[in-house]
Amino acid sequence: MSIQHYQQTYIQGQFANRIGGENYGKDTNIYKFEKIKRAKAAAKQAHPDVELIDMGVGEPDEMADAGIVAKLAEEAAKPENRGYADNGIVEFKAAAAKYLQDVFQVEGIDPETEVVHSIGSKPALAMLPSCFINPGDVTIMTVPGYPVLGTHTKYLGGEVFNVQLTKENNFLPNLDAIPADICKRAKLLYLNYPNNPTGAAATVEFFEKVVAWAKQHEVIVVHDAPYSALTYDGVKPLSFLSVPGAKDVGVELHSLSKSYNMTGWRIGFVAGNPLIVKAFSDVKDNNDSGQFIAIQKAAAYGLAHPEITEAISEKYSRRHNLLVAALNEIGFHAEKPKGSFFLYVEAPKGVKNGPTFATGEDFSQYLIREKLISTVPWDDAGRFIRFSVTFQANGEEEEKRVISDLKRRLTDVEFVF
C-alpha cells in the first residue's frame, strides 16, 4: 500500500502535534540535505563521466585506527562482554576521565559520579531536555548549529530562543544581547566549540564569561564538544570543563565519532556536574540499555591513545591549507578554522554575466548542478556555505589532485563577491 492510502485512514489523525499532528507527512517542503541528495543524483545522471567532488560530508573519510578495530574484535569474542551494558562499564568511565586530564588538563573528574557513556552525542542531546524542560521553559540555541537539543525542547512543550553566530563576533554568541525575560525562563544553553558549521574555536575568556553568565541567570550549560581535539597550528584542545566553575553550571559532551573516525560506532560520554550526570543517567536508563561492551572497551583503548587524533588532525590541517589557498586565489574570503573539519565561507553574490545567488542555498545548488561540487548551505545568519575536508582522497598527492580539480572547475567563470 502507498503512503497516500494510509494518509486516508485513521492513522493520519493519531500523530502527536509535536511532529505535525494530522498534517504529518503532507508537508511538501524539502529538507536541505534531501535537496542536496537529489541535486547530487541529478548531477551524476547528467554528467556520468565527471567525478563529483563531495565537500558536504560531515563525517570522516577513513576507518578507525587498526588498533581500535583489533581491540573490538578481541573484546567481541569474549563471552563476558555479550550482555547489557546499562549505564556503562568502569573501564570506559576511567578512560574518559583520564582522557580529559591528559588532553585537556581537566582535573578532578570523578569517573564514578561525573562521567557516563552515551551511544554517541546525538542521543545525549536528545535526552538532556527530559531532565530539565517543562512546558514554557526555554533552551537557548546558537544558529547556525546542530538543532537536536532544541527539537526535543519543543517536543516537551518548551521554547527555543536562537542567538546568531556572526563573523563580526568571531562566531561566538553575544550573551549580553539575550533579553532579560528569556534569561529568566531559560533552563539550558547549548554551545558547540570548535563549532559546526563555522569552525570557530572558543577561548578561555569566553568560557569564563559563560560560567559567570550561567551562574547569574541559573542556566545549565550543555557544551557539545565532538571536535574539541581536532585543532590546528599550535592551538591546544580546550575543554569547557577546564575553566574554573564550569562543573558548577554544566556538562560537556564528547564523542569519538569525529576525533577517532568512529562515526558508526556510536560511542561518547557526558562529563561534568554530578547532579546533571545522575539525572541524565536516570533518563538514559529508561531509553537504552547501553552500548555494546566490546565497543566501550575499544573506545577506552582509543581514548588512551590520543596520538591517533593528532595524526587525524595533521591530515585535516593539511587539507584545510590546500582548500583555503585555492578558494582565496579564486576570490573567496576563506580563513582556516582553528578546529573541526569544516570551512565556512560567505557565498558570492553571483556569476559575472550569469546567475545571481540570493542565498547560500542558491550557490550550493549551483555548485552541485553546474560544477559537480557538493557543499552544505547555511542561511541562518548570513549567506554561507560549508565545505568539509573529509572528501575522498587517498594520500597527499590525491588530496592535491582533488583541490586542483576543484579550483579548475571554479575558475572557468568569474564570481562576483
C-alpha positions as a printed NumPy array, in Angstrom:
array([[  0.   ,   0.   ,   0.   ],
       [  1.212,   3.546,  -0.734],
       [  1.685,   6.197,   1.927],
       [ -1.161,   8.135,   0.284],
       [ -3.53 ,   5.244,   1.101],
       [ -2.64 ,   5.375,   4.783],
       [ -3.   ,   9.156,   4.83 ],
       [ -6.713,   8.489,   4.306],
       [ -7.058,   6.119,   7.283],
       [ -7.487,   6.836,  10.991],
       [ -3.696,   6.559,  11.44 ],
       [ -3.34 ,  10.044,   9.932],
       [ -5.323,  11.605,  12.762],
       [ -3.326,   9.995,  15.558],
       [  0.069,  11.661,  15.173],
       [  1.324,  13.856,  18.008],
       [  1.218,  17.592,  17.428],
       [  4.974,  17.781,  18.048],
       [  5.649,  16.092,  14.688],
       [  2.794,  17.686,  12.758],
       [ -0.425,  16.154,  14.065],
       [ -2.981,  15.259,  11.419],
       [ -0.864,  17.042,   8.793],
       [  2.143,  14.802,   9.396],
       [  3.705,  13.685,   6.1  ],
       [  1.73 ,  16.148,   3.991],
       [  4.313,  18.931,   4.123],
       [  5.819,  19.391,   0.668],
       [  8.854,  21.372,   1.904],
       [ 12.115,  19.527,   1.277],
       [ 14.806,  19.413,   3.968],
       [ 18.027,  20.979,   2.697],
       [ 20.009,  17.754,   2.977],
       [ 17.364,  15.991,   0.883],
       [ 17.672,  18.781,  -1.69 ],
       [ 21.42 ,  18.21 ,  -1.778],
       [ 20.931,  14.464,  -2.152],
       [ 18.529,  14.93 ,  -5.067],
       [ 20.744,  17.54 ,  -6.74 ],
       [ 23.756,  15.208,  -6.464],
       [ 21.82 ,  12.351,  -8.051],
       [ 20.616,  14.595, -10.881],
       [ 24.115,  15.982, -11.492],
       [ 25.64 ,  12.493, -11.623],
       [ 22.985,  11.385, -14.086],
       [ 23.524,  14.443, -16.283],
       [ 27.333,  14.139, -16.169],
       [ 28.122,  10.431, -15.65 ],
       [ 31.743,  10.844, -16.742],
       [ 32.571,  13.674, -14.317],
       [ 33.711,  12.936, -10.763],
       [ 31.513,  14.556,  -8.116],
       [ 33.722,  16.298,  -5.548],
       [ 31.83 ,  15.822,  -2.304],
       [ 32.781,  18.53 ,   0.188],
       [ 29.489,  18.303,   2.04 ],
       [ 30.081,  15.117,   4.008],
       [ 30.084,  15.725,   7.758],
       [ 31.848,  12.534,   8.743],
       [ 35.385,  11.149,   8.46 ],
       [ 36.567,   9.634,   5.188],
       [ 38.689,   6.898,   6.786],
       [ 38.203,   3.873,   9.004],
       [ 39.039,   3.801,  12.684],
       [ 42.636,   3.098,  13.692],
       [ 43.701,  -0.524,  13.246],
       [ 44.458,  -0.838,  16.968],
       [ 40.896,   0.167,  17.862],
       [ 39.457,  -2.277,  15.323],
       [ 41.68 ,  -5.076,  16.675],
       [ 40.593,  -4.309,  20.24 ],
       [ 36.938,  -4.517,  19.186],
       [ 37.483,  -7.895,  17.559],
       [ 39.312,  -9.179,  20.631],
       [ 36.651,  -7.997,  23.077],
       [ 33.708,  -9.03 ,  20.892],
       [ 34.939, -12.63 ,  21.081],
       [ 34.732, -12.695,  24.886],
       [ 31.501, -14.159,  26.3  ],
       [ 31.575, -11.856,  29.329],
       [ 31.052,  -8.85 ,  27.046],
       [ 27.859, -10.111,  25.435],
       [ 25.308,  -8.705,  27.897],
       [ 23.607,  -5.375,  28.522],
       [ 25.93 ,  -2.529,  29.464],
       [ 23.212,  -0.331,  31.003],
       [ 24.928,   2.911,  32.071],
       [ 28.39 ,   1.754,  31.136],
       [ 31.468,  -0.023,  32.363],
       [ 34.01 ,   1.268,  34.859],
       [ 36.883,   0.838,  32.395],
       [ 35.37 ,   3.277,  29.895],
       [ 34.479,   5.863,  32.541],
       [ 38.022,   5.763,  33.913],
       [ 39.448,   6.117,  30.389],
       [ 37.192,   9.119,  29.741],
       [ 38.267,  10.879,  32.945],
       [ 41.949,  10.25 ,  32.172],
       [ 41.447,  11.46 ,  28.587],
       [ 40.01 ,  14.745,  29.883],
       [ 43.008,  15.14 ,  32.152],
       [ 45.691,  14.171,  29.634],
       [ 44.37 ,  16.005,  26.552],
       [ 42.509,  18.964,  28.093],
       [ 44.093,  19.316,  31.535],
       [ 40.712,  18.866,  33.242],
       [ 41.49 ,  17.951,  36.833],
       [ 39.318,  16.244,  39.393],
       [ 36.714,  14.43 ,  37.285],
       [ 35.322,  11.53 ,  39.307],
       [ 34.766,   8.683,  36.819],
       [ 32.149,   7.082,  39.058],
       [ 29.838,  10.078,  39.538],
       [ 30.864,  12.632,  36.907],
       [ 31.099,  10.537,  33.723],
       [ 28.578,   8.366,  31.902],
       [ 28.803,   6.895,  28.42 ],
       [ 26.33 ,   7.688,  25.666],
       [ 25.52 ,   5.987,  22.384],
       [ 27.051,   8.94 ,  20.574],
       [ 26.374,  12.616,  21.346],
       [ 23.112,  12.873,  19.432],
       [ 21.095,  10.659,  21.826],
       [ 22.599,  12.554,  24.766],
       [ 21.431,  15.858,  23.296],
       [ 18.013,  14.323,  22.686],
       [ 17.657,  13.088,  26.283],
       [ 19.04 ,  16.023,  28.271],
       [ 15.911,  18.2  ,  27.855],
       [ 13.898,  15.474,  29.581],
       [ 15.967,  16.191,  32.693],
       [ 15.073,  19.883,  32.826],
       [ 12.469,  21.176,  30.409],
       [  8.877,  21.756,  31.491],
       [  6.279,  23.445,  29.254],
       [  7.204,  27.104,  28.831],
       [ 10.873,  26.664,  29.711],
       [ 13.458,  27.97 ,  27.259],
       [ 16.525,  26.43 ,  25.648],
       [ 18.952,  28.935,  24.152],
       [ 20.445,  27.642,  20.905],
       [ 23.024,  29.066,  18.53 ],
       [ 22.367,  29.381,  14.792],
       [ 23.725,  28.161,  12.542],
       [ 24.06 ,  24.997,  14.557],
       [ 23.012,  21.455,  15.384],
       [ 19.315,  21.547,  16.355],
       [ 18.698,  18.323,  18.33 ],
       [ 18.603,  19.824,  21.853],
       [ 16.144,  22.433,  20.581],
       [ 13.996,  19.899,  18.758],
       [ 13.498,  17.864,  21.929],
       [ 12.907,  21.004,  23.967],
       [  9.955,  21.729,  21.671],
       [  8.765,  18.119,  21.918],
       [  8.459,  18.665,  25.676],
       [  6.479,  21.902,  25.338],
       [  9.452,  24.181,  25.82 ],
       [ 10.582,  27.057,  23.635],
       [ 13.78 ,  27.745,  21.708],
       [ 15.492,  31.119,  21.59 ],
       [ 18.082,  31.426,  18.83 ],
       [ 21.246,  33.514,  19.082],
       [ 23.028,  34.205,  15.79 ],
       [ 26.699,  33.415,  15.333],
       [ 28.151,  36.221,  13.23 ],
       [ 31.561,  36.814,  11.728],
       [ 31.692,  40.202,  13.486],
       [ 31.608,  38.424,  16.868],
       [ 34.044,  35.655,  15.853],
       [ 31.08 ,  33.272,  15.642],
       [ 30.617,  33.4  ,  19.417],
       [ 27.153,  34.136,  20.828],
       [ 26.598,  37.586,  22.324],
       [ 25.205,  36.548,  25.698],
       [ 24.667,  40.167,  26.737],
       [ 22.152,  40.622,  23.91 ],
       [ 19.807,  37.894,  25.199],
       [ 16.632,  39.593,  26.542],
       [ 16.11 ,  39.563,  30.301],
       [ 12.787,  37.707,  30.077],
       [ 14.468,  34.925,  28.068],
       [ 17.287,  34.672,  30.613],
       [ 14.702,  34.373,  33.377],
       [ 12.859,  31.49 ,  31.712],
       [ 15.919,  29.745,  30.24 ],
       [ 16.929,  26.362,  31.604],
       [ 19.552,  25.286,  29.041],
       [ 22.246,  26.992,  26.966],
       [ 23.685,  24.987,  24.078],
       [ 27.23 ,  25.679,  22.909],
       [ 29.427,  23.809,  20.422],
       [ 33.16 ,  24.609,  20.025],
       [ 35.052,  24.054,  17.814],
       [ 31.857,  24.874,  16.005],
       [ 29.812,  23.133,  13.343],
       [ 29.493,  24.652,  10.772],
       [ 31.68 ,  27.739,  11.307],
       [ 34.871,  26.018,  12.519],
       [ 35.229,  28.757,  15.146],
       [ 37.001,  27.979,  18.415],
       [ 36.103,  29.277,  21.86 ],
       [ 38.584,  30.974,  24.168],
       [ 39.194,  30.598,  27.891],
       [ 37.907,  34.161,  28.343],
       [ 34.661,  33.327,  26.548],
       [ 34.103,  30.193,  28.633],
       [ 34.808,  32.189,  31.806],
       [ 32.097,  34.627,  30.733],
       [ 29.742,  31.719,  30.055],
       [ 30.281,  30.375,  33.581],
       [ 29.598,  33.78 ,  35.147],
       [ 26.525,  34.324,  32.941],
       [ 25.145,  30.861,  33.741],
       [ 25.549,  31.387,  37.483],
       [ 23.919,  34.81 ,  37.29 ],
       [ 20.875,  33.519,  35.427],
       [ 20.828,  29.977,  36.872],
       [ 21.078,  28.344,  33.453],
       [ 22.6  ,  24.936,  32.751],
       [ 25.309,  24.841,  30.081],
       [ 25.48 ,  21.946,  27.634],
       [ 28.763,  22.11 ,  25.755],
       [ 28.785,  19.785,  22.766],
       [ 32.448,  19.061,  22.029],
       [ 32.801,  16.388,  19.312],
       [ 35.523,  18.38 ,  17.504],
       [ 37.351,  19.571,  20.602],
       [ 40.54 ,  17.571,  20.   ],
       [ 40.721,  18.409,  16.278],
       [ 42.726,  21.637,  16.453],
       [ 45.422,  23.114,  14.238],
       [ 48.556,  25.22 ,  14.048],
       [ 49.525,  25.042,  17.692],
       [ 46.033,  25.679,  19.076],
       [ 45.691,  23.445,  22.115],
       [ 42.455,  21.493,  22.647],
       [ 40.2  ,  23.396,  25.046],
       [ 37.529,  21.874,  27.262],
       [ 34.768,  23.901,  28.869],
       [ 35.371,  21.802,  31.993],
       [ 38.932,  23.116,  32.267],
       [ 37.581,  26.566,  33.186],
       [ 37.091,  27.197,  36.932],
       [ 33.443,  26.9  ,  37.911],
       [ 32.335,  25.098,  34.74 ],
       [ 31.446,  21.933,  36.63 ],
       [ 29.134,  24.021,  38.845],
       [ 26.987,  25.021,  35.865],
       [ 27.048,  22.293,  33.258],
       [ 28.292,  19.282,  31.381],
       [ 30.371,  18.583,  28.308],
       [ 29.553,  16.004,  25.652],
       [ 32.404,  14.168,  23.967],
       [ 32.24 ,  11.777,  21.045],
       [ 34.743,   9.505,  19.342],
       [ 32.934,   9.841,  16.006],
       [ 34.962,  12.683,  14.535],
       [ 38.188,  12.615,  16.534],
       [ 38.735,   8.853,  16.152],
       [ 36.981,   8.11 ,  12.82 ],
       [ 34.357,   6.127,  14.761],
       [ 31.147,   7.71 ,  13.447],
       [ 29.185,   4.481,  13.033],
       [ 30.4  ,   3.   ,  16.316],
       [ 28.121,   5.329,  18.313],
       [ 30.113,   5.958,  21.463],
       [ 30.713,   9.085,  23.516],
       [ 30.319,  10.37 ,  27.04 ],
       [ 28.757,  13.077,  29.183],
       [ 31.002,  14.566,  31.878],
       [ 30.778,  17.323,  34.451],
       [ 28.286,  18.282,  37.132],
       [ 27.442,  15.11 ,  39.094],
       [ 23.778,  16.022,  39.571],
       [ 23.318,  16.538,  35.829],
       [ 25.224,  13.331,  35.072],
       [ 22.996,  11.431,  37.53 ],
       [ 19.797,  12.875,  36.022],
       [ 20.955,  12.092,  32.503],
       [ 21.897,   8.557,  33.598],
       [ 18.387,   8.012,  35.004],
       [ 16.718,   9.262,  31.827],
       [ 19.153,   7.269,  29.699],
       [ 18.372,   4.135,  31.698],
       [ 14.779,   4.495,  30.507],
       [ 15.812,   4.992,  26.871],
       [ 18.529,   2.443,  26.141],
       [ 20.416,  -0.468,  27.654],
       [ 23.882,   0.828,  26.921],
       [ 26.385,   0.456,  24.101],
       [ 27.946,  -2.964,  23.386],
       [ 30.657,  -3.536,  25.994],
       [ 33.221,  -4.516,  23.355],
       [ 32.749,  -1.115,  21.693],
       [ 33.23 ,   0.612,  25.057],
       [ 36.469,  -1.304,  25.603],
       [ 37.713,  -0.489,  22.115],
       [ 36.823,   3.166,  22.736],
       [ 38.718,   3.089,  26.039],
       [ 41.745,   1.881,  24.082],
       [ 41.305,   4.817,  21.697],
       [ 40.985,   7.378,  24.483],
       [ 44.254,   6.085,  25.93 ],
       [ 45.952,   6.803,  22.573],
       [ 45.302,  10.485,  21.761],
       [ 48.109,  10.342,  19.222],
       [ 45.514,   8.747,  16.913],
       [ 43.579,  12.014,  16.921],
       [ 46.768,  14.031,  16.482],
       [ 47.516,  12.173,  13.248],
       [ 43.964,  12.767,  12.005],
       [ 44.317,  16.474,  12.836],
       [ 47.514,  16.688,  10.802],
       [ 45.679,  15.363,   7.757],
       [ 42.759,  17.771,   8.13 ],
       [ 45.119,  20.689,   8.728],
       [ 46.982,  19.877,   5.52 ],
       [ 43.726,  19.68 ,   3.575],
       [ 42.476,  22.944,   5.069],
       [ 45.669,  24.663,   3.906],
       [ 45.119,  23.45 ,   0.351],
       [ 41.422,  24.333,   0.256],
       [ 41.778,  27.787,   1.839],
       [ 44.594,  28.72 ,  -0.549],
       [ 42.608,  27.576,  -3.582],
       [ 39.429,  29.409,  -2.604],
       [ 41.254,  32.632,  -1.789],
       [ 43.011,  32.582,  -5.158],
       [ 39.568,  32.422,  -6.776],
       [ 38.326,  35.428,  -4.777],
       [ 36.616,  33.933,  -1.74 ],
       [ 37.417,  35.222,   1.744],
       [ 38.309,  31.913,   3.358],
       [ 40.039,  31.698,   6.73 ],
       [ 41.441,  28.448,   8.067],
       [ 39.48 ,  27.377,  11.157],
       [ 41.191,  26.744,  14.467],
       [ 39.368,  23.435,  14.792],
       [ 36.917,  20.947,  13.207],
       [ 36.99 ,  19.679,   9.642],
       [ 34.634,  22.4  ,   8.395],
       [ 35.416,  25.523,   6.397],
       [ 32.661,  28.165,   6.477],
       [ 32.761,  30.785,   3.741],
       [ 30.441,  33.519,   2.546],
       [ 28.751,  32.771,  -0.749],
       [ 29.39 ,  35.044,  -3.74 ],
       [ 26.607,  37.3  ,  -4.968],
       [ 26.597,  35.714,  -8.364],
       [ 28.476,  34.941, -11.579],
       [ 29.524,  37.739, -13.907],
       [ 27.043,  37.787, -16.816],
       [ 25.368,  34.78 , -15.203],
       [ 23.096,  33.735, -12.349],
       [ 22.796,  35.594,  -9.041],
       [ 22.731,  33.943,  -5.626],
       [ 20.268,  35.408,  -3.142],
       [ 21.108,  32.72 ,  -0.563],
       [ 23.808,  30.268,   0.327],
       [ 21.448,  27.537,  -0.821],
       [ 21.225,  29.108,  -4.293],
       [ 25.009,  28.983,  -4.576],
       [ 25.269,  25.477,  -3.146],
       [ 22.734,  24.17 ,  -5.665],
       [ 24.617,  25.93 ,  -8.47 ],
       [ 27.883,  24.275,  -7.401],
       [ 26.325,  20.815,  -7.469],
       [ 24.378,  21.33 , -10.698],
       [ 26.998,  23.18 , -12.753],
       [ 30.335,  22.214, -11.183],
       [ 29.602,  18.844,  -9.552],
       [ 30.938,  20.145,  -6.236],
       [ 28.787,  19.336,  -3.212],
       [ 28.702,  21.665,  -0.181],
       [ 26.154,  22.45 ,   2.544],
       [ 24.407,  25.843,   2.663],
       [ 23.727,  27.792,   5.854],
       [ 21.432,  30.829,   5.705],
       [ 20.584,  31.235,   9.421],
       [ 22.974,  34.141,   9.962],
       [ 24.1  ,  35.381,   6.574],
       [ 24.715,  33.712,   3.21 ],
       [ 27.275,  30.998,   3.857],
       [ 28.255,  27.556,   2.634],
       [ 30.172,  24.865,   4.469],
       [ 32.982,  22.886,   2.897],
       [ 34.28 ,  19.786,   4.648],
       [ 37.828,  18.48 ,   4.288],
       [ 36.612,  14.899,   4.743],
       [ 36.439,  14.468,   0.954],
       [ 37.586,  11.164,  -0.519],
       [ 41.33 ,  11.193,  -1.221],
       [ 43.959,   8.558,  -0.509],
       [ 47.184,  10.336,   0.367],
       [ 48.701,  13.757,  -0.179],
       [ 49.046,  13.568,  -3.96 ],
       [ 45.396,  12.619,  -4.312],
       [ 44.414,  15.494,  -1.996],
       [ 46.326,  17.925,  -4.208],
       [ 44.638,  16.498,  -7.298],
       [ 41.14 ,  16.933,  -5.832],
       [ 41.78 ,  20.527,  -4.76 ],
       [ 43.398,  21.329,  -8.101],
       [ 40.358,  19.931,  -9.896],
       [ 38.025,  21.946,  -7.651],
       [ 39.993,  25.106,  -8.403],
       [ 39.903,  24.404, -12.15 ],
       [ 36.136,  23.979, -12.097],
       [ 35.642,  27.245, -10.227],
       [ 37.883,  29.369, -12.433],
       [ 36.087,  28.905, -15.754],
       [ 33.613,  31.576, -14.561],
       [ 34.106,  34.839, -12.694],
       [ 32.311,  35.14 ,  -9.363],
       [ 31.01 ,  38.447,  -8.058],
       [ 31.641,  38.988,  -4.337]])
